Amino acid sequence: MTIDDPIADMLTRIRNALARRRPEVVLPSSRLKEEIARVLAEEGYIEGYEVEKGRSYPVLRIKLKYLREGTRTWRPAIRGLRRVSRPARRVYAGARELPRPHHGLGIAIVSTPQGVMTDREARRRQIGGEIICEVW
């Protein structure tokens, strides 16, 4: 089966795993997916990730993070994920036009000429780029 949008597939797999309270999600790896996982780990949305290269293709294993809410309940650290730029409609923004998801409580992951980073980091460096997704 071919996947037209591998980033949307990654986000959907994470959403589905969080809905089922899975401890981790496994998906085919790529350099862009690894960079998105790196940003999610740096921002504290996931516990960590690793790339396994022992198979016929590299696999990205993402360890999901859950936060204690009350005495016996847990909630996912990621409340929502939304793909912004799609293969059929790319979305680019300059440093001043970068979105502030959920009034600054979430992050936008941006692909810039200096690498993949959050909207805050891109604004600080005064560079724009392609808005990959929003996380809150």
Phi and psi in radians as a Rosetta constraint file:
Dihedral C 1 N 2 CA 2 C 2 CIRCULARHARMONIC -1.627 0.35
Dihedral N 2 CA 2 C 2 N 3 CIRCULARHARMONIC 2.538 0.35
Dihedral C 2 N 3 CA 3 C 3 CIRCULARHARMONIC -1.934 0.35
Dihedral N 3 CA 3 C 3 N 4 CIRCULARHARMONIC 2.133 0.35
Dihedral C 3 N 4 CA 4 C 4 CIRCULARHARMONIC -1.279 0.35
Dihedral N 4 CA 4 C 4 N 5 CIRCULARHARMONIC -0.613 0.35
Dihedral C 4 N 5 CA 5 C 5 CIRCULARHARMONIC -2.289 0.35
Dihedral N 5 CA 5 C 5 N 6 CIRCULARHARMONIC 1.608 0.35
Dihedral C 5 N 6 CA 6 C 6 CIRCULARHARMONIC -1.127 0.35
Dihedral N 6 CA 6 C 6 N 7 CIRCULARHARMONIC -0.493 0.35
Dihedral C 6 N 7 CA 7 C 7 CIRCULARHARMONIC -1.238 0.35
Dihedral N 7 CA 7 C 7 N 8 CIRCULARHARMONIC -0.743 0.35
Dihedral C 7 N 8 CA 8 C 8 CIRCULARHARMONIC -1.095 0.35
Dihedral N 8 CA 8 C 8 N 9 CIRCULARHARMONIC -0.649 0.35
Dihedral C 8 N 9 CA 9 C 9 CIRCULARHARMONIC -1.092 0.35
Dihedral N 9 CA 9 C 9 N 10 CIRCULARHARMONIC -0.743 0.35
Dihedral C 9 N 10 CA 10 C 10 CIRCULARHARMONIC -1.064 0.35
Dihedral N 10 CA 10 C 10 N 11 CIRCULARHARMONIC -0.826 0.35
Dihedral C 10 N 11 CA 11 C 11 CIRCULARHARMONIC -1.123 0.35
Dihedral N 11 CA 11 C 11 N 12 CIRCULARHARMONIC -0.677 0.35
Dihedral C 11 N 12 CA 12 C 12 CIRCULARHARMONIC -1.166 0.35
Dihedral N 12 CA 12 C 12 N 13 CIRCULARHARMONIC -0.703 0.35
Dihedral C 12 N 13 CA 13 C 13 CIRCULARHARMONIC -1.098 0.35
Dihedral N 13 CA 13 C 13 N 14 CIRCULARHARMONIC -0.693 0.35
Dihedral C 13 N 14 CA 14 C 14 CIRCULARHARMONIC -1.154 0.35
Dihedral N 14 CA 14 C 14 N 15 CIRCULARHARMONIC -0.800 0.35
Dihedral C 14 N 15 CA 15 C 15 CIRCULARHARMONIC -1.020 0.35
Dihedral N 15 CA 15 C 15 N 16 CIRCULARHARMONIC -0.791 0.35
Dihedral C 15 N 16 CA 16 C 16 CIRCULARHARMONIC -1.130 0.35
Dihedral N 16 CA 16 C 16 N 17 CIRCULARHARMONIC -0.718 0.35
Dihedral C 16 N 17 CA 17 C 17 CIRCULARHARMONIC -1.152 0.35
Dihedral N 17 CA 17 C 17 N 18 CIRCULARHARMONIC -0.668 0.35
Dihedral C 17 N 18 CA 18 C 18 CIRCULARHARMONIC -1.163 0.35
Dihedral N 18 CA 18 C 18 N 19 CIRCULARHARMONIC -0.666 0.35
Dihedral C 18 N 19 CA 19 C 19 CIRCULARHARMONIC -1.137 0.35
Dihedral N 19 CA 19 C 19 N 20 CIRCULARHARMONIC -0.565 0.35
Dihedral C 19 N 20 CA 20 C 20 CIRCULARHARMONIC -1.638 0.35
Dihedral N 20 CA 20 C 20 N 21 CIRCULARHARMONIC 0.088 0.35
Dihedral C 20 N 21 CA 21 C 21 CIRCULARHARMONIC 1.025 0.35
Dihedral N 21 CA 21 C 21 N 22 CIRCULARHARMONIC 0.660 0.35
Dihedral C 21 N 22 CA 22 C 22 CIRCULARHARMONIC -1.319 0.35
Dihedral N 22 CA 22 C 22 N 23 CIRCULARHARMONIC 2.557 0.35
Dihedral C 22 N 23 CA 23 C 23 CIRCULARHARMONIC -1.312 0.35
Dihedral N 23 CA 23 C 23 N 24 CIRCULARHARMONIC -0.432 0.35
Dihedral C 23 N 24 CA 24 C 24 CIRCULARHARMONIC -2.686 0.35
Dihedral N 24 CA 24 C 24 N 25 CIRCULARHARMONIC 2.879 0.35
Dihedral C 24 N 25 CA 25 C 25 CIRCULARHARMONIC -2.298 0.35
Dihedral N 25 CA 25 C 25 N 26 CIRCULARHARMONIC 2.447 0.35
Dihedral C 25 N 26 CA 26 C 26 CIRCULARHARMONIC -2.069 0.35
Dihedral N 26 CA 26 C 26 N 27 CIRCULARHARMONIC 2.323 0.35
Dihedral C 26 N 27 CA 27 C 27 CIRCULARHARMONIC -2.633 0.35
Dihedral N 27 CA 27 C 27 N 28 CIRCULARHARMONIC 2.818 0.35
Dihedral C 27 N 28 CA 28 C 28 CIRCULARHARMONIC -1.063 0.35
Dihedral N 28 CA 28 C 28 N 29 CIRCULARHARMONIC 2.479 0.35
Dihedral C 28 N 29 CA 29 C 29 CIRCULARHARMONIC -1.672 0.35
Dihedral N 29 CA 29 C 29 N 30 CIRCULARHARMONIC 2.642 0.35
Dihedral C 29 N 30 CA 30 C 30 CIRCULARHARMONIC -2.610 0.35
Dihedral N 30 CA 30 C 30 N 31 CIRCULARHARMONIC 2.919 0.35
Dihedral C 30 N 31 CA 31 C 31 CIRCULARHARMONIC -1.116 0.35
Dihedral N 31 CA 31 C 31 N 32 CIRCULARHARMONIC -0.705 0.35
Dihedral C 31 N 32 CA 32 C 32 CIRCULARHARMONIC -1.159 0.35
Dihedral N 32 CA 32 C 32 N 33 CIRCULARHARMONIC -0.710 0.35
Dihedral C 32 N 33 CA 33 C 33 CIRCULARHARMONIC -1.120 0.35
Dihedral N 33 CA 33 C 33 N 34 CIRCULARHARMONIC -0.671 0.35
Dihedral C 33 N 34 CA 34 C 34 CIRCULARHARMONIC -1.117 0.35
Dihedral N 34 CA 34 C 34 N 35 CIRCULARHARMONIC -0.685 0.35
Dihedral C 34 N 35 CA 35 C 35 CIRCULARHARMONIC -1.179 0.35
Dihedral N 35 CA 35 C 35 N 36 CIRCULARHARMONIC -0.685 0.35
Dihedral C 35 N 36 CA 36 C 36 CIRCULARHARMONIC -1.116 0.35
Dihedral N 36 CA 36 C 36 N 37 CIRCULARHARMONIC -0.754 0.35
Dihedral C 36 N 37 CA 37 C 37 CIRCULARHARMONIC -1.099 0.35
Dihedral N 37 CA 37 C 37 N 38 CIRCULARHARMONIC -0.661 0.35
Dihedral C 37 N 38 CA 38 C 38 CIRCULARHARMONIC -1.077 0.35
Dihedral N 38 CA 38 C 38 N 39 CIRCULARHARMONIC -0.799 0.35
Dihedral C 38 N 39 CA 39 C 39 CIRCULARHARMONIC -1.123 0.35
Dihedral N 39 CA 39 C 39 N 40 CIRCULARHARMONIC -0.747 0.35
Dihedral C 39 N 40 CA 40 C 40 CIRCULARHARMONIC -1.066 0.35
Dihedral N 40 CA 40 C 40 N 41 CIRCULARHARMONIC -0.680 0.35
Dihedral C 40 N 41 CA 41 C 41 CIRCULARHARMONIC -1.211 0.35
Dihedral N 41 CA 41 C 41 N 42 CIRCULARHARMONIC -0.745 0.35
Dihedral C 41 N 42 CA 42 C 42 CIRCULARHARMONIC -1.093 0.35
Dihedral N 42 CA 42 C 42 N 43 CIRCULARHARMONIC -0.617 0.35
Dihedral C 42 N 43 CA 43 C 43 CIRCULARHARMONIC -1.486 0.35
Dihedral N 43 CA 43 C 43 N 44 CIRCULARHARMONIC -0.092 0.35
Dihedral C 43 N 44 CA 44 C 44 CIRCULARHARMONIC 1.505 0.35
Dihedral N 44 CA 44 C 44 N 45 CIRCULARHARMONIC 0.274 0.35
Dihedral C 44 N 45 CA 45 C 45 CIRCULARHARMONIC -1.454 0.35
Dihedral N 45 CA 45 C 45 N 46 CIRCULARHARMONIC -0.425 0.35
Dihedral C 45 N 46 CA 46 C 46 CIRCULARHARMONIC -2.289 0.35
Dihedral N 46 CA 46 C 46 N 47 CIRCULARHARMONIC 2.784 0.35
Dihedral C 46 N 47 CA 47 C 47 CIRCULARHARMONIC -1.337 0.35
Dihedral N 47 CA 47 C 47 N 48 CIRCULARHARMONIC -0.588 0.35
Dihedral C 47 N 48 CA 48 C 48 CIRCULARHARMONIC 3.007 0.35
Dihedral N 48 CA 48 C 48 N 49 CIRCULARHARMONIC 3.140 0.35
Dihedral C 48 N 49 CA 49 C 49 CIRCULARHARMONIC -2.677 0.35
Dihedral N 49 CA 49 C 49 N 50 CIRCULARHARMONIC 2.782 0.35
Dihedral C 49 N 50 CA 50 C 50 CIRCULARHARMONIC -2.609 0.35
Dihedral N 50 CA 50 C 50 N 51 CIRCULARHARMONIC 2.693 0.35
Dihedral C 50 N 51 CA 51 C 51 CIRCULARHARMONIC -1.910 0.35
Dihedral N 51 CA 51 C 51 N 52 CIRCULARHARMONIC 2.170 0.35
Dihedral C 51 N 52 CA 52 C 52 CIRCULARHARMONIC -1.819 0.35
Dihedral N 52 CA 52 C 52 N 53 CIRCULARHARMONIC 2.169 0.35
Dihedral C 52 N 53 CA 53 C 53 CIRCULARHARMONIC -1.928 0.35
Dihedral N 53 CA 53 C 53 N 54 CIRCULARHARMONIC 0.246 0.35
Dihedral C 53 N 54 CA 54 C 54 CIRCULARHARMONIC -1.380 0.35
Dihedral N 54 CA 54 C 54 N 55 CIRCULARHARMONIC -0.196 0.35
Dihedral C 54 N 55 CA 55 C 55 CIRCULARHARMONIC -1.671 0.35
Dihedral N 55 CA 55 C 55 N 56 CIRCULARHARMONIC -3.023 0.35
Dihedral C 55 N 56 CA 56 C 56 CIRCULARHARMONIC -1.198 0.35
Dihedral N 56 CA 56 C 56 N 57 CIRCULARHARMONIC -0.383 0.35
Dihedral C 56 N 57 CA 57 C 57 CIRCULARHARMONIC -2.456 0.35
Dihedral N 57 CA 57 C 57 N 58 CIRCULARHARMONIC 2.619 0.35
Dihedral C 57 N 58 CA 58 C 58 CIRCULARHARMONIC -1.167 0.35
Dihedral N 58 CA 58 C 58 N 59 CIRCULARHARMONIC 2.532 0.35
Dihedral C 58 N 59 CA 59 C 59 CIRCULARHARMONIC -2.105 0.35
Dihedral N 59 CA 59 C 59 N 60 CIRCULARHARMONIC 2.365 0.35
Dihedral C 59 N 60 CA 60 C 60 CIRCULARHARMONIC -1.745 0.35
Dihedral N 60 CA 60 C 60 N 61 CIRCULARHARMONIC 2.137 0.35
Dihedral C 60 N 61 CA 61 C 61 CIRCULARHARMONIC -1.948 0.35
Dihedral N 61 CA 61 C 61 N 62 CIRCULARHARMONIC 2.005 0.35
Dihedral C 61 N 62 CA 62 C 62 CIRCULARHARMONIC -1.864 0.35
Dihedral N 62 CA 62 C 62 N 63 CIRCULARHARMONIC 2.160 0.35
Dihedral C 62 N 63 CA 63 C 63 CIRCULARHARMONIC -1.596 0.35
Dihedral N 63 CA 63 C 63 N 64 CIRCULARHARMONIC 2.027 0.35
Dihedral C 63 N 64 CA 64 C 64 CIRCULARHARMONIC -1.383 0.35
Dihedral N 64 CA 64 C 64 N 65 CIRCULARHARMONIC 2.709 0.35
Dihedral C 64 N 65 CA 65 C 65 CIRCULARHARMONIC -2.018 0.35
Dihedral N 65 CA 65 C 65 N 66 CIRCULARHARMONIC 2.362 0.35
Dihedral C 65 N 66 CA 66 C 66 CIRCULARHARMONIC -2.180 0.35
Dihedral N 66 CA 66 C 66 N 67 CIRCULARHARMONIC 2.512 0.35
Dihedral C 66 N 67 CA 67 C 67 CIRCULARHARMONIC -1.955 0.35
Dihedral N 67 CA 67 C 67 N 68 CIRCULARHARMONIC 2.476 0.35
Dihedral C 67 N 68 CA 68 C 68 CIRCULARHARMONIC -1.252 0.35
Dihedral N 68 CA 68 C 68 N 69 CIRCULARHARMONIC 2.315 0.35
Dihedral C 68 N 69 CA 69 C 69 CIRCULARHARMONIC -2.316 0.35
Dihedral N 69 CA 69 C 69 N 70 CIRCULARHARMONIC 1.775 0.35
Dihedral C 69 N 70 CA 70 C 70 CIRCULARHARMONIC 1.530 0.35
Dihedral N 70 CA 70 C 70 N 71 CIRCULARHARMONIC -2.803 0.35
Dihedral C 70 N 71 CA 71 C 71 CIRCULARHARMONIC -1.533 0.35
Dihedral N 71 CA 71 C 71 N 72 CIRCULARHARMONIC -0.607 0.35
Dihedral C 71 N 72 CA 72 C 72 CIRCULARHARMONIC -2.187 0.35
Dihedral N 72 CA 72 C 72 N 73 CIRCULARHARMONIC 0.020 0.35
Dihedral C 72 N 73 CA 73 C 73 CIRCULARHARMONIC -1.894 0.35
Dihedral N 73 CA 73 C 73 N 74 CIRCULARHARMONIC 2.611 0.35
Dihedral C 73 N 74 CA 74 C 74 CIRCULARHARMONIC -2.211 0.35
Dihedral N 74 CA 74 C 74 N 75 CIRCULARHARMONIC 2.541 0.35
Dihedral C 74 N 75 CA 75 C 75 CIRCULARHARMONIC -2.256 0.35
Dihedral N 75 CA 75 C 75 N 76 CIRCULARHARMONIC 2.631 0.35
Dihedral C 75 N 76 CA 76 C 76 CIRCULARHARMONIC -1.131 0.35
Dihedral N 76 CA 76 C 76 N 77 CIRCULARHARMONIC 2.542 0.35
Dihedral C 76 N 77 CA 77 C 77 CIRCULARHARMONIC -1.175 0.35
Dihedral N 77 CA 77 C 77 N 78 CIRCULARHARMONIC -0.522 0.35
Dihedral C 77 N 78 CA 78 C 78 CIRCULARHARMONIC -1.635 0.35
Dihedral N 78 CA 78 C 78 N 79 CIRCULARHARMONIC 2.018 0.35
Dihedral C 78 N 79 CA 79 C 79 CIRCULARHARMONIC -1.495 0.35
Dihedral N 79 CA 79 C 79 N 80 CIRCULARHARMONIC -0.543 0.35
Dihedral C 79 N 80 CA 80 C 80 CIRCULARHARMONIC -2.825 0.35
Dihedral N 80 CA 80 C 80 N 81 CIRCULARHARMONIC 2.647 0.35
Dihedral C 80 N 81 CA 81 C 81 CIRCULARHARMONIC -2.324 0.35
Dihedral N 81 CA 81 C 81 N 82 CIRCULARHARMONIC 2.380 0.35
Dihedral C 81 N 82 CA 82 C 82 CIRCULARHARMONIC -2.455 0.35
Dihedral N 82 CA 82 C 82 N 83 CIRCULARHARMONIC 2.220 0.35
Dihedral C 82 N 83 CA 83 C 83 CIRCULARHARMONIC -1.326 0.35
Dihedral N 83 CA 83 C 83 N 84 CIRCULARHARMONIC 2.277 0.35
Dihedral C 83 N 84 CA 84 C 84 CIRCULARHARMONIC -1.800 0.35
Dihedral N 84 CA 84 C 84 N 85 CIRCULARHARMONIC -1.085 0.35
Dihedral C 84 N 85 CA 85 C 85 CIRCULARHARMONIC -1.523 0.35
Dihedral N 85 CA 85 C 85 N 86 CIRCULARHARMONIC 2.180 0.35
Dihedral C 85 N 86 CA 86 C 86 CIRCULARHARMONIC -2.020 0.35
Dihedral N 86 CA 86 C 86 N 87 CIRCULARHARMONIC 2.863 0.35
Dihedral C 86 N 87 CA 87 C 87 CIRCULARHARMONIC -1.030 0.35
Dihedral N 87 CA 87 C 87 N 88 CIRCULARHARMONIC -0.600 0.35
Dihedral C 87 N 88 CA 88 C 88 CIRCULARHARMONIC -1.438 0.35
Dihedral N 88 CA 88 C 88 N 89 CIRCULARHARMONIC -0.342 0.35
Dihedral C 88 N 89 CA 89 C 89 CIRCULARHARMONIC -2.573 0.35
Dihedral N 89 CA 89 C 89 N 90 CIRCULARHARMONIC 1.630 0.35
Dihedral C 89 N 90 CA 90 C 90 CIRCULARHARMONIC -1.323 0.35
Dihedral N 90 CA 90 C 90 N 91 CIRCULARHARMONIC 2.480 0.35
Dihedral C 90 N 91 CA 91 C 91 CIRCULARHARMONIC -2.119 0.35
Dihedral N 91 CA 91 C 91 N 92 CIRCULARHARMONIC 2.068 0.35
Dihedral C 91 N 92 CA 92 C 92 CIRCULARHARMONIC -2.043 0.35
Dihedral N 92 CA 92 C 92 N 93 CIRCULARHARMONIC 2.642 0.35
Dihedral C 92 N 93 CA 93 C 93 CIRCULARHARMONIC -2.585 0.35
Dihedral N 93 CA 93 C 93 N 94 CIRCULARHARMONIC 2.558 0.35
Dihedral C 93 N 94 CA 94 C 94 CIRCULARHARMONIC -1.351 0.35
Dihedral N 94 CA 94 C 94 N 95 CIRCULARHARMONIC 3.046 0.35
Dihedral C 94 N 95 CA 95 C 95 CIRCULARHARMONIC -1.045 0.35
Dihedral N 95 CA 95 C 95 N 96 CIRCULARHARMONIC -0.624 0.35
Dihedral C 95 N 96 CA 96 C 96 CIRCULARHARMONIC -1.394 0.35
Dihedral N 96 CA 96 C 96 N 97 CIRCULARHARMONIC -0.359 0.35
Dihedral C 96 N 97 CA 97 C 97 CIRCULARHARMONIC -1.717 0.35
Dihedral N 97 CA 97 C 97 N 98 CIRCULARHARMONIC 0.042 0.35
Dihedral C 97 N 98 CA 98 C 98 CIRCULARHARMONIC -1.087 0.35
Dihedral N 98 CA 98 C 98 N 99 CIRCULARHARMONIC 2.407 0.35
Dihedral C 98 N 99 CA 99 C 99 CIRCULARHARMONIC -1.277 0.35
Dihedral N 99 CA 99 C 99 N 100 CIRCULARHARMONIC 2.778 0.35
Dihedral C 99 N 100 CA 100 C 100 CIRCULARHARMONIC -2.076 0.35
Dihedral N 100 CA 100 C 100 N 101 CIRCULARHARMONIC 1.512 0.35
Dihedral C 100 N 101 CA 101 C 101 CIRCULARHARMONIC -0.988 0.35
Dihedral N 101 CA 101 C 101 N 102 CIRCULARHARMONIC 2.375 0.35
Dihedral C 101 N 102 CA 102 C 102 CIRCULARHARMONIC 0.890 0.35
Dihedral N 102 CA 102 C 102 N 103 CIRCULARHARMONIC 0.818 0.35
Dihedral C 102 N 103 CA 103 C 103 CIRCULARHARMONIC 0.962 0.35
Dihedral N 103 CA 103 C 103 N 104 CIRCULARHARMONIC 0.681 0.35
Dihedral C 103 N 104 CA 104 C 104 CIRCULARHARMONIC 1.581 0.35
Dihedral N 104 CA 104 C 104 N 105 CIRCULARHARMONIC -0.041 0.35
Dihedral C 104 N 105 CA 105 C 105 CIRCULARHARMONIC -1.501 0.35
Dihedral N 105 CA 105 C 105 N 106 CIRCULARHARMONIC -0.247 0.35
Dihedral C 105 N 106 CA 106 C 106 CIRCULARHARMONIC -1.989 0.35
Dihedral N 106 CA 106 C 106 N 107 CIRCULARHARMONIC -3.031 0.35
Dihedral C 106 N 107 CA 107 C 107 CIRCULARHARMONIC -2.256 0.35
Dihedral N 107 CA 107 C 107 N 108 CIRCULARHARMONIC 2.680 0.35
Dihedral C 107 N 108 CA 108 C 108 CIRCULARHARMONIC -1.919 0.35
Dihedral N 108 CA 108 C 108 N 109 CIRCULARHARMONIC 2.331 0.35
Dihedral C 108 N 109 CA 109 C 109 CIRCULARHARMONIC -1.667 0.35
Dihedral N 109 CA 109 C 109 N 110 CIRCULARHARMONIC 2.169 0.35
Dihedral C 109 N 110 CA 110 C 110 CIRCULARHARMONIC -2.110 0.35
Dihedral N 110 CA 110 C 110 N 111 CIRCULARHARMONIC 2.349 0.35
Dihedral C 110 N 111 CA 111 C 111 CIRCULARHARMONIC -1.664 0.35
Dihedral N 111 CA 111 C 111 N 112 CIRCULARHARMONIC 1.994 0.35
Dihedral C 111 N 112 CA 112 C 112 CIRCULARHARMONIC -2.032 0.35
Dihedral N 112 CA 112 C 112 N 113 CIRCULARHARMONIC 2.975 0.35
Dihedral C 112 N 113 CA 113 C 113 CIRCULARHARMONIC -1.081 0.35
Dihedral N 113 CA 113 C 113 N 114 CIRCULARHARMONIC -0.339 0.35
Dihedral C 113 N 114 CA 114 C 114 CIRCULARHARMONIC -1.732 0.35
Dihedral N 114 CA 114 C 114 N 115 CIRCULARHARMONIC 0.207 0.35
Dihedral C 114 N 115 CA 115 C 115 CIRCULARHARMONIC 2.006 0.35
Dihedral N 115 CA 115 C 115 N 116 CIRCULARHARMONIC 3.134 0.35
Dihedral C 115 N 116 CA 116 C 116 CIRCULARHARMONIC -1.498 0.35
Dihedral N 116 CA 116 C 116 N 117 CIRCULARHARMONIC 2.292 0.35
Dihedral C 116 N 117 CA 117 C 117 CIRCULARHARMONIC -2.698 0.35
Dihedral N 117 CA 117 C 117 N 118 CIRCULARHARMONIC 3.054 0.35
Dihedral C 117 N 118 CA 118 C 118 CIRCULARHARMONIC -1.383 0.35
Dihedral N 118 CA 118 C 118 N 119 CIRCULARHARMONIC 2.897 0.35
Dihedral C 118 N 119 CA 119 C 119 CIRCULARHARMONIC -1.110 0.35
Dihedral N 119 CA 119 C 119 N 120 CIRCULARHARMONIC -0.638 0.35
Dihedral C 119 N 120 CA 120 C 120 CIRCULARHARMONIC -1.096 0.35
Dihedral N 120 CA 120 C 120 N 121 CIRCULARHARMONIC -0.775 0.35
Dihedral C 120 N 121 CA 121 C 121 CIRCULARHARMONIC -1.145 0.35
Dihedral N 121 CA 121 C 121 N 122 CIRCULARHARMONIC -0.728 0.35
Dihedral C 121 N 122 CA 122 C 122 CIRCULARHARMONIC -1.126 0.35
Dihedral N 122 CA 122 C 122 N 123 CIRCULARHARMONIC -0.690 0.35
Dihedral C 122 N 123 CA 123 C 123 CIRCULARHARMONIC -1.135 0.35
Dihedral N 123 CA 123 C 123 N 124 CIRCULARHARMONIC -0.721 0.35
Dihedral C 123 N 124 CA 124 C 124 CIRCULARHARMONIC -1.097 0.35
Dihedral N 124 CA 124 C 124 N 125 CIRCULARHARMONIC -0.691 0.35
Dihedral C 124 N 125 CA 125 C 125 CIRCULARHARMONIC -1.455 0.35
Dihedral N 125 CA 125 C 125 N 126 CIRCULARHARMONIC -0.093 0.35
Dihedral C 125 N 126 CA 126 C 126 CIRCULARHARMONIC 1.022 0.35
Dihedral N 126 CA 126 C 126 N 127 CIRCULARHARMONIC 0.866 0.35
Dihedral C 126 N 127 CA 127 C 127 CIRCULARHARMONIC -2.300 0.35
Dihedral N 127 CA 127 C 127 N 128 CIRCULARHARMONIC 2.608 0.35
Dihedral C 127 N 128 CA 128 C 128 CIRCULARHARMONIC -1.904 0.35
Dihedral N 128 CA 128 C 128 N 129 CIRCULARHARMONIC -3.052 0.35
Dihedral C 128 N 129 CA 129 C 129 CIRCULARHARMONIC 2.978 0.35
Dihedral N 129 CA 129 C 129 N 130 CIRCULARHARMONIC -2.848 0.35
Dihedral C 129 N 130 CA 130 C 130 CIRCULARHARMONIC -1.479 0.35
Dihedral N 130 CA 130 C 130 N 131 CIRCULARHARMONIC 2.234 0.35
Dihedral C 130 N 131 CA 131 C 131 CIRCULARHARMONIC -1.467 0.35
Dihedral N 131 CA 131 C 131 N 132 CIRCULARHARMONIC 1.859 0.35
Dihedral C 131 N 132 CA 132 C 132 CIRCULARHARMONIC -1.303 0.35
Dihedral N 132 CA 132 C 132 N 133 CIRCULARHARMONIC -0.963 0.35
Dihedral C 132 N 133 CA 133 C 133 CIRCULARHARMONIC -2.773 0.35
Dihedral N 133 CA 133 C 133 N 134 CIRCULARHARMONIC 2.962 0.35
Dihedral C 133 N 134 CA 134 C 134 CIRCULARHARMONIC -2.093 0.35
Dihedral N 134 CA 134 C 134 N 135 CIRCULARHARMONIC 2.470 0.35
Dihedral C 134 N 135 CA 135 C 135 CIRCULARHARMONIC -2.283 0.35
Dihedral N 135 CA 135 C 135 N 136 CIRCULARHARMONIC 2.382 0.35
